[in-house]
Amino acid sequence: MSPANESRLSKAERTAQAREKARAIREEQLKKEKRNKLLIGWGIVVAIVVIIGIIAAVVVGGVQNNAPIADQGPTPANGNVHGGVTLLAGSEVVKSEPASVNVADVPSAPATKPATVTVPGGEAEAGKPVKVVAYIDFICPVCKRFETTYGDALTKLRNDGKISLEYRPLGFLDQQSTTNYSSRAANAAACVANTSPDKYADFFNLLFERQPAEGSAGISDKDLKAMATEVGAANIDSCVDSKQYRPWVKVATQEAAAIGITGTPTIFVDGKQWDGTTDLNAEIQTAITAKG
């Protein structure tokens, strides 16, 4: 049949056909809008779940970081009861017998500040290298400046057998982070001293190299663990997670305050406190010369 002979639609039929087409288009549009609403709704739900998860992680982390610390606990291998790890030549550290510490054993602070501070375990010993004892805090910017200024010279002196260098990391500035970073970092360093003493100096240096700003959350426990692995130390994950040496850091911090330490860094050379205004290298050399 030729187009000319095809039956033409009536006006009513054309109107009905147009309405049907419009209805189909509208129905498809409604389906599309419904799908979009569902996708948006699920997207909002997923976003809310993610946000809740992040908040929960922050809250749980905050609770864990700020949970009460026991008053007593073990010392790390290679750490003494005063919170110190002593470096000798190269990567060698002074060995120590297993021990425990207890806040109850910390002496009471004197009623008045003493004219001179007597550092426990820091007195000179005949025939032994000069003892340098340094109270530090891993979030303390002045401590980092101290290390930048004197670190290389102190390392050379201990490598030459002229001094022993004992670091006593404290939690003095825990309030300067939202996660008690000072004590967490000190605990991580103790974990390294316990299992990988030959990597202690490297880990110590890395903590200052990557020192976080005061007032920040500090380096996370996850990253502290990774940093230990980075310097070649044995895995410290369980040690960090259990806060194994946080009581040790707590006792050291309270003992330091009790004997009159008011800030970090505080340095002693054969028991004599360095006042920070003179050249420390000269002070140490004087002590070395005095020993002959």
Number of C-alpha atoms within 10 A of each C-alpha: 6 5 7 7 7 8 8 10 10 9 9 9 11 12 12 12 13 12 12 12 12 12 12 12 12 12 12 12 12 12 12 12 12 12 12 12 12 12 12 12 12 12 12 12 12 12 12 12 12 12 12 12 12 12 12 12 12 12 12 12 15 15 12 14 20 13 10 9 16 16 15 18 20 17 26 27 21 22 27 24 22 21 27 25 29 24 25 21 17 14 13 15 22 16 14 15 12 13 13 14 22 17 18 10 11 18 11 12 15 10 6 7 12 11 7 10 15 16 20 13 14 19 17 17 11 8 8 12 21 28 26 25 27 22 22 25 28 29 30 22 17 15 20 22 13 15 18 14 12 14 13 10 14 20 19 14 20 20 17 13 15 20 26 25 25 24 20 24 27 33 26 24 19 20 13 19 18 15 23 20 28 25 28 27 27 26 26 28 28 32 28 32 24 21 18 19 26 18 21 27 22 18 24 21 15 15 22 19 12 14 16 18 14 17 15 13 15 23 20 15 19 11 10 21 22 16 18 26 17 13 15 16 22 17 16 21 18 11 19 23 15 10 20 21 27 27 25 33 30 26 26 26 24 19 23 25 17 16 20 18 20 11 17 20 22 18 22 23 24 22 19 20 17 15 11 11 6 9 11 19 13 10 14 22 15 12 20 17 9 9 14 6
